[in-house]
Every structure is written in C-alpha cells, then in structure tokens.
C-alpha cells in the first residue's frame, strides 16, 4: 500500500499498470519496487518469477511501502 499525497486517481493508475503487464496479466515484482511474494514451496529452478495483477483500490489502511505512489509510478515508467 502506498501513500497518495498527490491524490492520483486509481483508474489512471490502473490504466498505466495494465499497459505494462506481460500478456495482460503478469509482472515482475522486483522491477516494480514491490515485494517478491512466493508460496513456501516455491522452487527457483522450476517456478516462474511472474506475479499476477488482479486489481487496485483505495484503502483506509496505513501505507506499508516506504515509497509514495508517485515514485512507484516512476518505477513503472522506467521499466
């Protein structure tokens, strides 16, 4: 979750994200400055490193990312 002090519209962000996905679904978390999440039995030799994008939304929860949303969007643009 990101801080959004610039009040970036979630639909704008989702459009950007969807334009960057691999086969309209997948992304590499590390290239997007996101945590790399895997199941406990993940095996680097046989499992792919893709992550699946489902959706984004606003939340009232505290941000758990050290970077603001605008910086995340800049990381997307660089990749």
C-alpha positions in Angstrom: 0.0 0.0 0.0 1.3 3.4 -0.9 0.8 6.9 0.4 -1.0 9.0 -2.2 -0.4 12.7 -1.2 -0.7 13.7 -4.8 -4.3 12.3 -5.0 -3.6 10.2 -8.1 -6.8 8.7 -9.5 -6.9 5.0 -9.1 -8.4 4.5 -12.6 -5.4 6.4 -14.1 -3.0 4.2 -12.2 -4.8 1.0 -13.2 -4.7 2.1 -16.9 -0.9 2.6 -16.6 -0.4 -0.8 -14.8 -2.5 -2.7 -17.3 -0.5 -1.2 -20.2 2.7 -2.5 -18.6 1.6 -6.1 -17.9 3.0 -9.2 -19.7 0.3 -10.9 -21.6 -2.3 -8.6 -19.9 -1.8 -10.4 -16.5 1.8 -10.8 -15.3 4.6 -8.6 -14.0 8.0 -8.9 -12.2 7.6 -7.5 -8.7 11.3 -6.5 -8.2 11.2 -4.4 -11.4 8.2 -2.5 -10.0 9.7 -2.0 -6.5 7.2 -4.4 -5.0 7.9 -7.3 -2.5 8.6 -10.6 -4.2 6.0 -13.0 -2.9 6.0 -16.7 -3.3 4.4 -19.8 -1.8 6.5 -21.7 0.8 7.3 -24.4 -1.7 8.5 -22.1 -4.5 11.4 -23.5 -6.3 13.5 -21.1 -8.4 14.6 -23.9 -10.7 11.1 -24.9 -11.9 8.7 -22.0 -10.9 8.5 -18.7 -12.9 9.1 -15.4 -11.2 6.0 -13.7 -12.5 3.3 -12.2 -10.2 -0.3 -11.8 -11.3 -2.1 -8.5 -11.3 -5.7 -8.6 -10.2 -6.8 -5.1 -9.2 -6.1 -1.9 -7.2 -8.3 0.1 -4.9 -8.3 2.8 -2.4 -8.0 1.8 1.3 -8.1 3.5 4.7 -5.3 1.3 5.9 -1.8 2.7 6.6 0.7 2.6 3.8 3.2 -0.3 4.1 5.5 0.9 1.4 8.5 3.2 2.1 7.9 5.0 -1.2 4.9 7.2 -2.2 2.6 6.2 -5.1 4.2 8.8 -7.5 7.6 7.1 -7.0 6.0 3.7 -7.8 4.5 5.1 -11.0 8.0 6.4 -11.9 9.4 2.9 -11.5 6.7 1.6 -13.8 7.7 4.2 -16.4 11.4 3.2 -16.2 10.6 -0.4 -16.9 
